Amino acid sequence: MKGWERQEQRLAKAIGGTRNAGSGAFDRKGDVRSSDLHVEAKWTGNKQITVKSSVLEENFREAVIEGRTPVIAIELNGRNYVILEEADFLEQHEYAQAFREERGL
């Protein structure tokens, strides 16, 4: 199994989603989808990666059409990262903050 396939499989399992055949080339867009996330996965064994604005914009557009949160997942040199729109990041931050406050953490 290739690196990008392992990445997609790992992500699908982690978010309770599925991998899309043909890297989303057909009706179902994105590499991995769950009920709330639309993930475009990027993998490289190199020390750098370029993410073009067109990739970000296309992922956003496809996710919004599906009613999902757009995510770019990057596996770079053995480490895993995600790119979220700032509004989605801040929403997650606020949710985590409220959760901690409710539990006195």
Residue pairs with C-beta under 8 A, 6 or more apart in sequence:
1 9
3 43
3 45
3 75
4 41
4 43
4 75
7 41
7 43
7 73
7 75
7 80
8 19
8 31
8 32
8 41
9 19
11 17
11 31
11 32
11 39
11 41
11 73
12 18
12 19
12 32
12 34
15 32
15 34
15 37
15 39
16 34
16 35
17 32
17 33
17 34
17 35
17 37
17 39
18 32
18 33
18 34
19 31
19 32
20 26
20 28
20 29
20 30
20 31
20 32
20 33
21 28
23 31
24 30
24 31
24 40
24 62
29 38
29 62
29 66
30 38
30 39
30 40
30 59
30 62
30 63
31 39
31 40
31 41
32 39
32 41
32 73
33 39
33 66
33 68
34 68
35 68
36 68
36 69
37 68
37 69
37 71
38 59
38 62
38 63
38 66
38 68
38 69
38 70
38 71
39 71
39 72
39 73
40 55
40 58
40 59
40 70
40 71
40 72
40 73
41 73
41 74
41 75
42 49
42 51
42 55
42 72
42 73
42 74
42 75
43 74
43 75
44 75
44 76
44 77
45 77
46 76
46 77
47 76
47 77
48 76
49 74
49 76
51 72
51 74
51 83
55 72
56 72
56 83
59 70
59 71
59 72
60 70
60 85
62 70
63 69
63 70
63 71
64 70
69 84
69 88
70 84
70 85
70 88
71 82
71 83
71 84
72 82
72 83
73 80
73 81
73 82
74 80
74 81
74 82
74 83
75 81
84 92
99 105
